[in-house]
Amino acid sequence: MPRPQYPTSEGLWSRGKRGEAGYGAVRLGTPYPEAVESFRKAVEGRLDFDPAVLFVWGTMQATAVLNVLKAVEETFGEAGQELVRKAINQAGYEAMKGFLESSSFPDDLSEIELASYVVTGINTVLYASLERPWIESENRCAFDILWCPHQDRYTAFDCRVQRFFVEGMFHAIDDSGMGRITAWVEKLIPRGAECCHFVVERTGESDGKNPWHAYSEELMRRAIQKLSKPKHPSDG
């Protein structure tokens, strides 16, 4: 499969505009507003600031999160794994709650429009990624990620740690009264695809575990199982 090609004019970043008429009145905010404003003031007008250093710093943090997960899995097994999961859930919940509180969406949006636009916020604000989104039906939307901060450092299996952040984000969406959504992954850049492709679906008020969470737990089981097998260079 072809790898992503850059530079590209496709997709949108956080200040980009989607083609749907309803998106014109959407305003995407940020969590941690005081810290964000402090940062903006610190770099305002500074020609000696290179945005890439934030990527370097963020990648170091993302590597640390992954290393912590792997270390507790190896040392404490399932109990340690669940401990890290809950801590990351909390971080995702806090970020999503702050994003929703600082954003505004028109009242006349359909439920799938609202879900899709909120997901654009997750992708372009919380994940600082380049997104190509679209709506497929009244209950389903989808998106491609054309660039992700983790794509050149994580293996496909490493991406599992990010699922824990999204679990927390989905909980925050549930608690906001916006309705329940789930998602699944069909392509990943670290697996050799030209983009990461996700499908998002409204699940209404259905009972039971969110399928996103259920698959996270399947990957958690695989991670524990991998620890009992000899490690080969090709393992993710």
PyMOL commands that set and color helices and strands:
alter all, ss='L'
color gray80, all
select helices_A, chain A and resi 21-25+33-43+52-102+111-126+160-176+189-191+211-227
alter helices_A, ss='H'
color red, helices_A
select strands_A, chain A and resi 130-135+140-147+180-187+196-204
alter strands_A, ss='S'
color yellow, strands_A
deselect
rebuild
show_as cartoon
